[in-house]
Amino acid sequence: MLPPCGTGPVCGISSTFVNVSDAQRQLLLSWMRASEVSEEDPAVFAVLCAGHRDVLPLPQPTGRSAATVAGELMRNPGDPRTASEWAESLYTSSTSLRRAFRAETGLAFSEWRTRLRLNHSLQLLAAGHMVSTVAARVGFVSTNGYILAFRRYFGETPGAYVKRSATRTAA
């Protein structure tokens, strides 16, 4: 049995998740369909590299209920509804919804939502918002909880991340 996509080497090839915007996805797909080398190739790669470099992998669910929840959370990462509340609104069981997230993304619902919130928080931090404001806006109950999650995933506090990003941008 092969490991899930993005989790390890298969036949000597390893894969890495890369988050891209819809525009970047469309550009990449059109570039892949082209049969010839083009003068525009460097420009394509420049656009693809313009995305945020620190985002966490966030595979998208494909089934109806999980994709519906994912779409709503992407529009509003701070939505506080639990998996049980989402399931009830979609007339399904919370077990089915949780299983769908795990099967379709390789992540538990809570893990998927935390990654989404942290990814969204990077944009807010880059826009200059205070850490407490970012934490509240993306749905963390407390600023401390946000800081702990941020440190667990990114290896530094949001404040340290902002300082490092500022020096990287200035360089």
Backbone as a printed PyTorch tensor [residue, N CA C, xyz], in Angstrom:
tensor([[[  0.8440,  -1.1740,   0.0000],
         [  0.0000,   0.0000,   0.0000],
         [  0.8920,   1.2400,   0.0000]],

        [[  0.5610,   2.2010,  -0.8320],
         [  1.3380,   3.4340,  -0.9350],
         [  0.9480,   4.3990,   0.1670]],

        [[  1.9190,   5.1850,   0.6710],
         [  1.5620,   6.2040,   1.6630],
         [  0.7200,   7.2870,   1.0030]],

        [[ -0.0700,   8.0180,   1.8130],
         [ -0.8690,   9.1070,   1.2330],
         [  0.0210,  10.1310,   0.5370]],

        [[ -0.5310,  10.7870,  -0.4650],
         [  0.2070,  11.7940,  -1.2240],
         [  0.8520,  12.8160,  -0.3090]],

        [[  2.1320,  13.0690,  -0.5460],
         [  2.8280,  14.1050,   0.1930],
         [  3.4470,  13.6520,   1.4990]],

        [[  3.3750,  12.3290,   1.7990],
         [  3.8930,  11.9060,   3.0900],
         [  5.2110,  11.1660,   3.0180]],

        [[  5.7330,  10.9230,   1.8670],
         [  7.0160,  10.2430,   1.8440],
         [  7.4110,   9.8170,   0.4590]],

        [[  8.5800,   9.1620,   0.3650],
         [  9.0760,   8.7690,  -0.9390],
         [  8.3070,   7.5860,  -1.5250]],

        [[  8.0570,   7.6580,  -2.7970],
         [  7.4570,   6.5650,  -3.5520],
         [  8.3320,   6.3770,  -4.7790]],

        [[  8.9110,   5.2240,  -4.9100],
         [  9.7870,   4.9330,  -6.0540],
         [ 10.9050,   5.9690,  -6.1780]],

        [[ 11.4480,   6.4080,  -5.0490],
         [ 12.5540,   7.3640,  -5.0840],
         [ 12.1380,   8.8060,  -5.3030]],

        [[ 10.8500,   9.0610,  -5.3590],
         [ 10.3480,  10.4290,  -5.5690],
         [  9.6540,  10.8660,  -4.2890]],

        [[ 10.0030,  12.0320,  -3.8100],
         [  9.2750,  12.5500,  -2.6540],
         [  8.4590,  13.7510,  -3.1110]],

        [[  7.3640,  13.9530,  -2.4320],
         [  6.5060,  15.0750,  -2.8070],
         [  6.3810,  16.0340,  -1.6430]],

        [[  6.0640,  17.2600,  -1.9710],
         [  5.8850,  18.2990,  -0.9790],
         [  4.6180,  19.0590,  -1.3200]],

        [[  3.7940,  19.3360,  -0.3030],
         [  2.6100,  20.1410,  -0.5220],
         [  3.0250,  21.5770,  -0.7730]],

        [[  2.3900,  22.2030,  -1.7320],
         [  2.6220,  23.6130,  -2.0120],
         [  1.2570,  24.2630,  -2.1390]],

        [[  1.0040,  25.2530,  -1.3190],
         [ -0.2610,  25.9720,  -1.4020],
         [ -0.1360,  27.0690,  -2.4430]],

        [[ -1.0910,  27.1240,  -3.3470],
         [ -1.1070,  28.1590,  -4.3710],
         [ -2.4980,  28.7690,  -4.4290]],

        [[ -2.5600,  29.9910,  -4.8870],
         [ -3.8560,  30.6500,  -5.0530],
         [ -4.5350,  30.0660,  -6.2860]],

        [[ -5.8050,  30.3990,  -6.4720],
         [ -6.5190,  29.9360,  -7.6630],
         [ -5.8500,  30.4540,  -8.9360]],

        [[ -5.4000,  31.7130,  -8.9020],
         [ -4.7330,  32.2860, -10.0740],
         [ -3.4260,  31.5480, -10.3630]],

        [[ -2.6740,  31.2360,  -9.2990],
         [ -1.4230,  30.5010,  -9.4830],
         [ -1.7010,  29.0960, -10.0050]],

        [[ -2.7630,  28.4750,  -9.5140],
         [ -3.1350,  27.1330,  -9.9730],
         [ -3.4570,  27.1430, -11.4670]],

        [[ -4.2590,  28.1040, -11.8790],
         [ -4.6250,  28.2050, -13.2930],
         [ -3.3880,  28.4360, -14.1680]],

        [[ -2.5060,  29.2950, -13.7050],
         [ -1.2740,  29.5690, -14.4420],
         [ -0.4190,  28.3150, -14.5610]],

        [[ -0.2860,  27.6000, -13.4680],
         [  0.5020,  26.3710, -13.4640],
         [ -0.1030,  25.3290, -14.3980]],

        [[ -1.4110,  25.1630, -14.3570],
         [ -2.0720,  24.1900, -15.2320],
         [ -1.8970,  24.5430, -16.7040]],

        [[ -2.0410,  25.8110, -17.0360],
         [ -1.8720,  26.1980, -18.4440],
         [ -0.4150,  26.0090, -18.8740]],

        [[  0.5120,  26.2860, -17.9750],
         [  1.9320,  26.0970, -18.2910],
         [  2.2290,  24.6150, -18.5050]],

        [[  1.6350,  23.7540, -17.6740],
         [  1.8780,  22.3120, -17.7900],
         [  1.3050,  21.7510, -19.0910]],

        [[  0.2180,  22.3440, -19.5730],
         [ -0.4140,  21.8650, -20.8060],
         [  0.3390,  22.3020, -22.0580]],

        [[  1.1570,  23.3450, -21.9220],
         [  1.9280,  23.8300, -23.0720],
         [  2.9620,  22.7760, -23.4520]],

        [[  3.1400,  22.5670, -24.7270],
         [  4.0470,  21.5130, -25.1770],
         [  5.4550,  22.0150, -25.4820]],

        [[  5.6300,  23.3080, -25.4670],
         [  6.9370,  23.8650, -25.8260],
         [  7.5010,  24.7270, -24.7080]],

        [[  8.8030,  24.8800, -24.7140],
         [  9.4560,  25.8100, -23.7940],
         [  9.1090,  27.2120, -24.2850]],

        [[  8.8240,  28.0870, -23.3470],
         [  8.3810,  29.4290, -23.7090],
         [  9.2830,  30.4820, -23.0730]],

        [[  9.3080,  31.6550, -23.7110],
         [ 10.0460,  32.7860, -23.1400],
         [  9.4340,  33.2220, -21.8080]],

        [[  8.1630,  32.8890, -21.6050],
         [  7.4560,  33.3050, -20.4050],
         [  7.7130,  32.3980, -19.2110]],

        [[  8.4340,  31.2900, -19.3800],
         [  8.6540,  30.3490, -18.2820],
         [  9.2170,  31.0000, -17.0250]],

        [[ 10.2420,  31.8600, -17.1150],
         [ 10.7250,  32.5030, -15.8880],
         [  9.6570,  33.3470, -15.2020]],

        [[  8.8050,  33.9870, -15.9700],
         [  7.7360,  34.8010, -15.3960],
         [  6.7160,  33.9170, -14.6690]],

        [[  6.4440,  32.7460, -15.2430],
         [  5.5160,  31.8100, -14.6090],
         [  6.0560,  31.4080, -13.2400]],

        [[  7.3140,  31.0570, -13.1820],
         [  7.8910,  30.6390, -11.9140],
         [  7.9650,  31.7930, -10.9170]],

        [[  8.1700,  32.9930, -11.3880],
         [  8.1840,  34.1580, -10.4900],
         [  6.8160,  34.3360,  -9.8450]],

        [[  5.7450,  34.1810, -10.6270],
         [  4.3900,  34.3120, -10.0970],
         [  4.1050,  33.1800,  -9.1100]],

        [[  4.5300,  31.9720,  -9.4470],
         [  4.2900,  30.8460,  -8.5500],
         [  5.0470,  30.9970,  -7.2380]],

        [[  6.1980,  31.6010,  -7.2660],
         [  7.0040,  31.7900,  -6.0550],
         [  6.5390,  32.9760,  -5.2370]],

        [[  5.6170,  33.7590,  -5.7640],
         [  5.1660,  34.9620,  -5.0740],
         [  4.2310,  34.6600,  -3.9140]],

        [[  3.8030,  33.4180,  -3.7830],
         [  2.9220,  33.0530,  -2.6840],
         [  3.6520,  33.1230,  -1.3550]],

        [[  2.9260,  32.9800,  -0.2870],
         [  3.5110,  33.0350,   1.0460],
         [  4.3400,  31.7890,   1.2720]],

        [[  5.5720,  31.9610,   1.6860],
         [  6.4830,  30.8330,   1.7640],
         [  6.3290,  29.9890,   3.0110]],

        [[  5.6680,  30.4790,   4.0290],
         [  5.5930,  29.7610,   5.2840],
         [  4.2750,  29.0290,   5.5210]],

        [[  3.3920,  28.9860,   4.5580],
         [  2.0910,  28.3750,   4.7880],
         [  2.2140,  26.8820,   5.0630]],

        [[  1.2770,  26.4000,   5.8580],
         [  1.2210,  24.9810,   6.1850],
         [  0.4530,  24.2440,   5.1000]],

        [[  0.8190,  23.0060,   4.8210],
         [  0.0640,  22.2270,   3.8340],
         [ -1.3940,  22.1110,   4.2750]],

        [[ -2.3020,  22.3470,   3.3520],
         [ -3.7210,  22.2970,   3.6670],
         [ -4.4780,  21.6360,   2.5200]],

        [[ -4.4520,  20.3050,   2.4810],
         [ -5.1800,  19.6040,   1.4140],
         [ -6.6790,  19.8880,   1.5210]],

        [[ -7.3190,  20.0160,   0.3830],
         [ -8.7350,  20.3610,   0.3520],
         [ -9.5980,  19.1080,   0.2360]],

        [[-10.6500,  19.0300,   1.0520],
         [-11.5670,  17.8900,   0.9400],
         [-12.3780,  17.9810,  -0.3470]],

        [[-12.8420,  16.8410,  -0.8040],
         [-13.5680,  16.7940,  -2.0770],
         [-15.0230,  16.3710,  -1.9360]],

        [[-15.3580,  15.6970,  -0.8600],
         [-16.7430,  15.2640,  -0.6550],
         [-17.6530,  16.4310,  -0.3330]],

        [[-18.9380,  16.2450,  -0.5510],
         [-19.9030,  17.3350,  -0.3910],
         [-19.8640,  17.9760,   0.9860]],

        [[-20.0320,  17.2000,   2.0630],
         [-20.1120,  17.8340,   3.3730],
         [-18.8000,  18.4370,   3.8230]],

        [[-17.7160,  17.7050,   3.6980],
         [-16.4200,  18.2340,   4.1370],
         [-16.0130,  19.4490,   3.3040]],

        [[-16.2700,  19.4000,   1.9960],
         [-15.9170,  20.5350,   1.1330],
         [-16.7730,  21.7630,   1.4640]],

        [[-18.0310,  21.5470,   1.8190],
         [-18.9030,  22.6540,   2.2040],
         [-18.3650,  23.3380,   3.4620]],

        [[-18.0060,  22.5240,   4.4630],
         [-17.4610,  23.0670,   5.7050],
         [-16.1440,  23.7890,   5.4220]],

        [[-15.2850,  23.1630,   4.6410],
         [-13.9870,  23.7720,   4.3170],
         [-14.1720,  25.1140,   3.6200]],

        [[-15.0900,  25.1720,   2.6690],
         [-15.3500,  26.4240,   1.9510],
         [-15.8270,  27.5270,   2.8810]],

        [[-16.7260,  27.1810,   3.7890],
         [-17.2310,  28.1800,   4.7420],
         [-16.1250,  28.6440,   5.6830]],

        [[-15.3020,  27.7060,   6.1410],
         [-14.2100,  28.0790,   7.0440],
         [-13.1430,  28.8980,   6.3290]],

        [[-12.9440,  28.6450,   5.0550],
         [-11.9690,  29.4490,   4.3140],
         [-12.4680,  30.8850,   4.1720]],

        [[-13.7810,  31.0660,   4.0450],
         [-14.3480,  32.4120,   3.9740],
         [-14.3220,  33.0940,   5.3460]],

        [[-14.4640,  32.2880,   6.4050],
         [-14.4920,  32.8410,   7.7600],
         [-13.7660,  31.8900,   8.7120]],

        [[-12.4280,  31.9700,   8.7680],
         [-11.6650,  31.0500,   9.6140],
         [-12.0150,  31.1520,  11.0990]],

        [[-12.5770,  32.2710,  11.5120],
         [-12.9260,  32.4560,  12.9160],
         [-14.2570,  31.8430,  13.3160]],

        [[-14.9450,  31.1940,  12.3960],
         [-16.2290,  30.5640,  12.7020],
         [-16.0290,  29.5690,  13.8480]],

        [[-16.7530,  29.7420,  14.9500],
         [-16.5040,  28.9020,  16.1250],
         [-17.2390,  27.5640,  16.1410]],

        [[-18.0240,  27.2520,  15.1220],
         [-18.8150,  26.0140,  15.1530],
         [-17.9250,  24.7700,  15.2480]],

        [[-18.3780,  23.8410,  16.0370],
         [-17.6790,  22.5680,  16.1980],
         [-18.0480,  21.6330,  15.0520]],

        [[-17.3350,  20.5250,  14.9490],
         [-17.6510,  19.5290,  13.9220],
         [-19.0870,  19.0290,  14.1130]],

        [[-19.5090,  18.8700,  15.3500],
         [-20.8840,  18.4150,  15.6170],
         [-21.9100,  19.4350,  15.1280]],

        [[-21.6460,  20.7110,  15.3590],
         [-22.5680,  21.7560,  14.9010],
         [-22.5880,  21.8370,  13.3770]],

        [[-21.4310,  21.6970,  12.7410],
         [-21.3920,  21.6890,  11.2780],
         [-22.1850,  20.4950,  10.7450]],

        [[-21.9660,  19.3300,  11.3430],
         [-22.6490,  18.1180,  10.8910],
         [-24.1630,  18.2640,  11.0070]],

        [[-24.6060,  18.8110,  12.1190],
         [-26.0350,  19.0010,  12.3190],
         [-26.6180,  19.9160,  11.2430]],

        [[-25.9080,  20.9850,  10.9030],
         [-26.4160,  21.9110,   9.8870],
         [-26.4310,  21.2800,   8.4890]],

        [[-25.6270,  20.2280,   8.3010],
         [-25.5650,  19.5500,   7.0020],
         [-26.3480,  18.2390,   6.9880]],

        [[-27.0860,  17.9760,   8.0720],
         [-27.9040,  16.7690,   8.2060],
         [-27.0740,  15.4920,   8.0350]],

        [[-25.9490,  15.4800,   8.7000],
         [-25.1010,  14.2880,   8.7050],
         [-24.6090,  14.1010,  10.1400]],

        [[-23.9150,  13.0280,  10.3840],
         [-23.3910,  12.8040,  11.7340],
         [-21.9980,  13.4110,  11.8590]],

        [[-21.6370,  13.7850,  13.0830],
         [-20.3040,  14.3440,  13.2910],
         [-19.2410,  13.2980,  12.9900]],

        [[-19.5460,  12.0350,  13.2480],
         [-18.5980,  10.9610,  12.9320],
         [-18.3420,  10.9000,  11.4350]],

        [[-19.3990,  11.0070,  10.6400],
         [-19.2420,  10.9770,   9.1760],
         [-18.4260,  12.1660,   8.6870]],

        [[-18.6990,  13.3250,   9.2410],
         [-17.9640,  14.5280,   8.8390],
         [-16.4920,  14.4010,   9.2120]],

        [[-16.2150,  13.9480,  10.4140],
         [-14.8200,  13.7720,  10.8470],
         [-14.0980,  12.7260,   9.9970]],

        [[-14.7800,  11.6480,   9.7010],
         [-14.1820,  10.6100,   8.8560],
         [-13.8990,  11.1400,   7.4540]],

        [[-14.8030,  11.9560,   6.9420],
         [-14.6110,  12.5360,   5.6060],
         [-13.3750,  13.4290,   5.5830]],

        [[-13.2280,  14.2630,   6.5970],
         [-12.0380,  15.1210,   6.6510],
         [-10.7710,  14.2720,   6.6940]],

        [[-10.7680,  13.2490,   7.5340],
         [ -9.5790,  12.3960,   7.6740],
         [ -9.2840,  11.6630,   6.3620]],

        [[-10.3040,  11.1160,   5.7400],
         [-10.1090,  10.3470,   4.5060],
         [ -9.7060,  11.2300,   3.3240]],

        [[-10.2900,  12.4170,   3.2300],
         [-10.0750,  13.2720,   2.0670],
         [ -8.8690,  14.2000,   2.1790]],

        [[ -8.4490,  14.5000,   3.4070],
         [ -7.3230,  15.4230,   3.5760],
         [ -6.1300,  14.7900,   4.2900]],

        [[ -6.3640,  13.6740,   4.9470],
         [ -5.3060,  13.0640,   5.7410],
         [ -5.1470,  13.7350,   7.1000]],

        [[ -6.0400,  14.6720,   7.4180],
         [ -5.9700,  15.4240,   8.6760],
         [ -7.2930,  15.3130,   9.4210]],

        [[ -7.2020,  15.3300,  10.7440],
         [ -8.4080,  15.4240,  11.5560],
         [ -9.0290,  16.7980,  11.3270]],

        [[-10.3340,  16.9130,  11.5490],
         [-11.0200,  18.1820,  11.3480],
         [-10.3640,  19.2930,  12.1540]],

        [[-10.0690,  19.0330,  13.4270],
         [ -9.4800,  20.0770,  14.2760],
         [ -8.0950,  20.4940,  13.7810]],

        [[ -7.3180,  19.5360,  13.3140],
         [ -5.9860,  19.8370,  12.7670],
         [ -6.1090,  20.6780,  11.4960]],

        [[ -7.0490,  20.2960,  10.6240],
         [ -7.2580,  21.0240,   9.3720],
         [ -7.6460,  22.4710,   9.6770]],

        [[ -8.5830,  22.6420,  10.6220],
         [ -9.0400,  23.9890,  10.9640],
         [ -7.9250,  24.8210,  11.5960]],

        [[ -7.1090,  24.2100,  12.4460],
         [ -5.9920,  24.9300,  13.0500],
         [ -5.0160,  25.3990,  11.9840]],

        [[ -4.6950,  24.5270,  11.0330],
         [ -3.7840,  24.9210,   9.9390],
         [ -4.3690,  26.0530,   9.1210]],

        [[ -5.6470,  25.9730,   8.8150],
         [ -6.3080,  27.0430,   8.0580],
         [ -6.1940,  28.3600,   8.8200]],

        [[ -6.4860,  28.3340,  10.0980],
         [ -6.4380,  29.5470,  10.9040],
         [ -5.0190,  30.1130,  10.9660]],

        [[ -4.0380,  29.2520,  11.1440],
         [ -2.6550,  29.7210,  11.2030],
         [ -2.2180,  30.3010,   9.8600]],

        [[ -2.5890,  29.6360,   8.7600],
         [ -2.2500,  30.1700,   7.4370],
         [ -2.8840,  31.5410,   7.2290]],

        [[ -4.1330,  31.6650,   7.6190],
         [ -4.8170,  32.9560,   7.4620],
         [ -4.1610,  34.0220,   8.3440]],

        [[ -3.6960,  33.5990,   9.5090],
         [ -3.0700,  34.5600,  10.4260],
         [ -1.7840,  35.1570,   9.8450]],

        [[ -1.1020,  34.4130,   8.9910],
         [  0.1270,  34.9400,   8.3750],
         [ -0.1650,  36.1890,   7.5530]],

        [[ -1.2800,  36.1730,   6.8380],
         [ -1.6670,  37.3340,   6.0300],
         [ -1.9920,  38.5290,   6.9180]],

        [[ -2.6700,  38.2710,   8.0220],
         [ -3.0360,  39.3600,   8.9330],
         [ -1.8060,  39.9350,   9.6260]],

        [[ -0.8770,  39.0680,  10.0150],
         [  0.3650,  39.5520,  10.6220],
         [  1.1520,  40.3990,   9.6230]],

        [[  1.2060,  39.9230,   8.3720],
         [  1.9240,  40.6570,   7.3310],
         [  1.2870,  42.0160,   7.0670]],

        [[ -0.0230,  42.1300,   7.3090],
         [ -0.7230,  43.3910,   7.1110],
         [ -0.5490,  44.3330,   8.2980]],

        [[  0.1660,  43.8840,   9.3320],
         [  0.4810,  44.7590,  10.4480],
         [ -0.4650,  44.6990,  11.6330]],

        [[ -1.3760,  43.7230,  11.6600],
         [ -2.3090,  43.6190,  12.7820],
         [ -1.5900,  43.1280,  14.0410]],

        [[ -2.0800,  43.5380,  15.1960],
         [ -1.5140,  43.0990,  16.4700],
         [ -1.8290,  41.6190,  16.6800]],

        [[ -0.9580,  40.9420,  17.4080],
         [ -1.1010,  39.4970,  17.6360],
         [ -2.4430,  39.1700,  18.2830]],

        [[ -2.8730,  39.9440,  19.2650],
         [ -4.1540,  39.6760,  19.9310],
         [ -5.3310,  39.8260,  18.9590]],

        [[ -5.2470,  40.8030,  18.0750],
         [ -6.2920,  41.0120,  17.0710],
         [ -6.3310,  39.8480,  16.0940]],

        [[ -5.1590,  39.4080,  15.6620],
         [ -5.0680,  38.2730,  14.7380],
         [ -5.6570,  37.0340,  15.3820]],

        [[ -5.2750,  36.7710,  16.6300],
         [ -5.7710,  35.5830,  17.3360],
         [ -7.2950,  35.5660,  17.3720]],

        [[ -7.8860,  36.6800,  17.7240],
         [ -9.3490,  36.7610,  17.8010],
         [ -9.9850,  36.6300,  16.4290]],

        [[ -9.4090,  37.2810,  15.4390],
         [ -9.9990,  37.2900,  14.1080],
         [ -9.9950,  35.9110,  13.4490]],

        [[ -8.9690,  35.1090,  13.7080],
         [ -8.9100,  33.7840,  13.0750],
         [ -9.5590,  32.6930,  13.9230]],

        [[-10.0820,  33.0620,  15.1050],
         [-10.8920,  32.1190,  15.8530],
         [-10.2580,  31.4390,  17.0460]],

        [[ -9.1010,  31.9010,  17.4800],
         [ -8.5330,  31.3180,  18.6870],
         [ -9.2280,  31.9260,  19.8960]],

        [[ -9.5150,  31.1010,  20.9010],
         [-10.2210,  31.5560,  22.0860],
         [ -9.3600,  32.5150,  22.8940]],

        [[ -8.0520,  32.2790,  22.8940],
         [ -7.1600,  33.1600,  23.6500],
         [ -5.9180,  33.4890,  22.8270]],

        [[ -5.3110,  34.6100,  23.1490],
         [ -4.0650,  34.9930,  22.4840],
         [ -2.9760,  33.9910,  22.8240]],

        [[ -2.9320,  33.5250,  24.0770],
         [ -1.9260,  32.5320,  24.4650],
         [ -2.0690,  31.2390,  23.6640]],

        [[ -3.3060,  30.8030,  23.4520],
         [ -3.5380,  29.5990,  22.6570],
         [ -3.0250,  29.7740,  21.2400]],

        [[ -3.2580,  30.9440,  20.6840],
         [ -2.7620,  31.2370,  19.3380],
         [ -1.2350,  31.2160,  19.3060]],

        [[ -0.6150,  31.8720,  20.2740],
         [  0.8490,  31.9280,  20.3100],
         [  1.4330,  30.5210,  20.4440]],

        [[  0.8350,  29.6990,  21.3030],
         [  1.3240,  28.3280,  21.4760],
         [  1.1880,  27.5190,  20.1910]],

        [[  0.0310,  27.6280,  19.5300],
         [ -0.1670,  26.9030,  18.2700],
         [  0.7990,  27.4110,  17.2070]],

        [[  0.9710,  28.7050,  17.1280],
         [  1.8820,  29.2960,  16.1390],
         [  3.3020,  28.7780,  16.3650]],

        [[  3.7290,  28.7700,  17.6200],
         [  5.0850,  28.2950,  17.9350],
         [  5.2320,  26.8060,  17.6170]],

        [[  4.1920,  26.0280,  17.9060],
         [  4.2480,  24.5880,  17.6330],
         [  4.4200,  24.3150,  16.1390]],

        [[  3.7330,  25.0690,  15.3040],
         [  3.7800,  24.8140,  13.8630],
         [  4.9260,  25.5240,  13.1520]],

        [[  5.2470,  26.7410,  13.5810],
         [  6.2460,  27.5310,  12.8650],
         [  7.5780,  27.6650,  13.5910]],

        [[  7.6550,  27.1690,  14.8350],
         [  8.9150,  27.1770,  15.5570],
         [  9.3200,  28.5150,  16.1560]],

        [[  8.4160,  29.4700,  16.1570],
         [  8.6830,  30.7820,  16.7510],
         [  7.3610,  31.4490,  17.0830]],

        [[  7.4240,  32.4700,  17.8930],
         [  6.2050,  33.1910,  18.2520],
         [  5.7750,  34.0790,  17.0800]],

        [[  4.5210,  34.5110,  17.0570],
         [  4.0980,  35.4260,  16.0000],
         [  4.9180,  36.7210,  15.9800]],

        [[  5.2610,  37.2380,  17.1630],
         [  6.0670,  38.4590,  17.2270],
         [  7.4440,  38.2610,  16.6050]],

        [[  8.0800,  37.1370,  16.9130],
         [  9.3940,  36.8320,  16.3300],
         [  9.2740,  36.6400,  14.8240]],

        [[  8.1740,  36.0270,  14.4030],
         [  7.9340,  35.8150,  12.9710],
         [  7.8180,  37.1590,  12.2400]],

        [[  7.0710,  38.0950,  12.8370],
         [  6.8890,  39.4090,  12.2200],
         [  8.2290,  40.1170,  12.1020]],

        [[  9.0380,  40.0650,  13.1520],
         [ 10.3650,  40.7070,  13.1170],
         [ 11.2470,  40.0800,  12.0470]],

        [[ 11.2480,  38.7470,  11.9830],
         [ 12.0670,  38.0530,  10.9740],
         [ 11.5890,  38.3900,   9.5680]],

        [[ 10.2700,  38.4200,   9.3860],
         [  9.7240,  38.7650,   8.0690],
         [ 10.0910,  40.1840,   7.6660]],

        [[ 10.0660,  41.0850,   8.6250],
         [ 10.4080,  42.4850,   8.3410],
         [ 11.8580,  42.6130,   7.9220]],

        [[ 12.7530,  41.8890,   8.5760],
         [ 14.1740,  41.9560,   8.1970],
         [ 14.4170,  41.2780,   6.8620]],

        [[ 13.6560,  40.2130,   6.5820],
         [ 13.7890,  39.5130,   5.3050],
         [ 13.3010,  40.4090,   4.1640]],

        [[ 12.2240,  41.1510,   4.4110],
         [ 11.6820,  42.0570,   3.3970],
         [ 12.6200,  43.2400,   3.1620]],

        [[ 13.2170,  43.7370,   4.2320],
         [ 14.1110,  44.8940,   4.1240],
         [ 15.4250,  44.5310,   3.4280]],

        [[ 15.8070,  43.2730,   3.5000],
         [ 17.0960,  42.8460,   2.9060],
         [ 17.0500,  42.7530,   1.4170]]])
